[in-house]
Amino acid sequence: MTSSRPSRPTVIAVDGRSGAGKTSLAVELAAALREHRSVTLVHLEDLYTGWDGLAQGIRRCADDVLGRLRRGEDARWRAWDWLADAYGEERVTEPGDVVVLEGVGAGAEPLRALADAVVWVEASTAERKSRALARDGETYVPHWDRWAAQEDAWLAADDVPSAAAVTVIAGAGEARPDGATARVLDALAELPALREALAPERAARESGTVSARRLAATPDPEALFASLFGESTYAVWLDSSDACTDSAGQRSRFSIMADDGGARGRRMTHRGGRTKVTFGPEWGTPTTAVFEQPFFRWLDAAWGRPSLPRVGVEGLECGFALGWLGYLGYELKRECGGNDVSPGSFRGTPSEDAQLVFAARAVVLDHELGETWLLALDAPGAVGWLDEAERAVRGATPPAPATPPAPATPAAVAPPAAAAPPAAVGEAPRFTARDSADAYRDKVRDAKAEIAEGNTYEVCLTTTLEAEVAPGSAPDPWLAYRALRRRSPAPFAAFARFGPLAVASTSPERFLSLADDGRLRAEPIKGTRRRAPGADAAEDARVRAELAANPKDRAENLMIVDLLRNDLSHFAVPGSVAVSRLFAVETYATVHQLVSTVDAQLRPDASRAEAVAAAFPPGSMTGAPKISTMRILDRLEAGPRGVYSGAIGYFSRTGAADLSVVIRTLVVQSAADGSARLTLGVGGAVVADSDPDAEHDEIRAKAFAVLTTLGAEFPD
């Protein structure tokens, strides 16, 4: 605790209707804050001038108390004597490092202007009345309606709940072993205005240790995810679904499963510069922190700064040891030099630019060693979850040995376009395209005209396939993903569930990886050939060789390689950027791909979040040069891309990150009535010698795996 008088205290207002539980929360919050600083607690009820004095009490507090404390001055004021119904004794309140103001109206506009953060405590009318009358006895009974009318009038003119930075459920002040008040403190520490003031609490949270169990077991990953996270509303599975195939490499060694559960779990959403972090999902209505801040600036504070502790797990070779997982949508380009494109009326495009869960518990599958790691951040309930997870691993029957089709028999892995979906997936949806075939070809010609004018060198032109599905006919995203991972296994497959939004991806492309020691790697894909159904081994080899030698595809790939070399160089050690692989052909179940690898070493003093931002959005999904080409794309494309063309992956507490490019991805937006909107983004790079017909054929090839999994066809 400090002894010197603060020149400008930090002010936290705790507000809510009468009986919501503000006082208990404020007292516990003040006690927790006193561990590292001096705290002054002010009760607004001492300033009300009787049962009709709400408005006057707010003004008195602003003029006589909070305004002076905010300036670091003593506040001299007279408390209201409720029994005498008159002003009582004079009091002197000294400012602490933190001032906690509690009471109905603590977040009102005159006081909100003097506060660093407002906490709003929410509760039902019945719950509040019961608590208030139990607390104050018969003296409050004849005045309940009278006081409630003042609250109604005040809140009708001043929407404090919407202006509050932190919202907490009723009963937040009740003692719980997991510390509900600690969740409020976590939420306050998330706010940019309080990060410095609450640095000790934030550091304690970020440096927490991890309990780990290492099991010599290879469970069925689908059964394991369903067992541990199948009921989680927010969960992510980063799935190396090709781990058992002949084409699997080091990129396919690990799979990660996690949700936002546990006493330390939380999640975040970001939309148009506004960030919302939600804490405590296991206790019903959660605690939330809402603030204005660009996404990558938030990521820098939450993960990317060199000063943050890097906490790993001994023996675990995976870069992930708990942390954030989820997606970064393409529209975050607005923070990286691109224009702002709003989702507008595009119902199937998520309004959230990014969604992540903080995994305080997770499973890591090491496919190479045949091991399963169970990880949990030390907190109440962690040991119980580890026990539950170990039972789930033991009970998940190992998957049958994979029998992937060899490249020589593409007919076995590329079913006919009209193939029926697996019975469990549901009725085949009918897709439409934002751009007809002719319209897409015309846009290819427009892109070529931009190239001819010297405005760009390469344009990654995309379109979106969309399907409206009626209630009762919508595919189950989980079942669809299970079918997709079998139909088209890939090193960067992923399934993610964020409330009504589900993402089922079978991406073969790494956007960017960042090791804990600062090694950077990007692996762009440019150049795709579909493996034709019915083709023999010789024909498949011919297609592969043609892709490897094709001048147009090599030119596309090289332009993106150069773009990524530039992106990585902004935060790399000078001279460390290198192309370790150029024009390699990788073969997957339904396509051949032309892939290159760009490596670099991050500067020790560089922000990891800023390094990610410098490369975002993925250059293979924009074209080159990036900024001017994104502006061309904004004009040519019919609407926002949403999740598609962004990135999905993790930001680990170790400082590592691994992100894939969101391609070959089905996005399902479910509605409350059981209907759903399905979207599938597809695109290809346009260069000077691109053929419009060939470009349209390429997007059909890229949509093939997802569409056939659903039993759907490419729209005419």
Secondary structure, DSSP 8 states (H G I E B T S, - for coil): ---S--SS-EEEEEE-STTSSHHHHHHHHHHHHTTTS-EEEEEGGGT--STT-HHHHHHHIIIIIIHHHHTT--EEEEEEETTTTEEEEEEEE---SEEEEESTTTTSHHHHTT-SEEEEE---HHHHHHHHHHHHGGGTGGGHHHHHHHHHHHHHH--HHHH-SEEE-TTTTS--TT-HHHHHHHHHHHSTTTTTTTHHHHHHHHT--EEEEEE-----HHHHHHHHHTT-SEEEEEE-TTTTSTT--GGGSEEEEEES-STT-EEEEEETTEEEEEE-GGGSS-EEEEEE--HHHHHIIIII-TTS-----TT--SS-SSEEEEEE-GGGGGGTT------TT-TTS-S-SEEEEEESEEEEEETTTTEEEEEEESSTTHHHHHHHHHHHHHHS----------TT-GGGTS--TT----TTT-S----EESS-HHHHHHHHHHHHHHHHTTS-SEEEEEEEEEEEE-TTT---HHHHHHHHHHHS--TEEEEEEETTEEEEEEE--EEEEE-TT-EEEEE-EEEEEE--TT--HHHHHHHHHHHHH-HHHHHHHHHHHHHHHHHHHTTB-TT--EEEEEEEEEE-SSEEEEEEEEEEEB-TTS-HHHHHHHH-S-GGGTEESHHHHHHHHHHHSSS--TTTTSEEEEEETTS-EEEEE--SEEEEEE-TTS-EEEEEEEEEEE-TT--HHHHHHHHHHHHHHHHHHTT-----
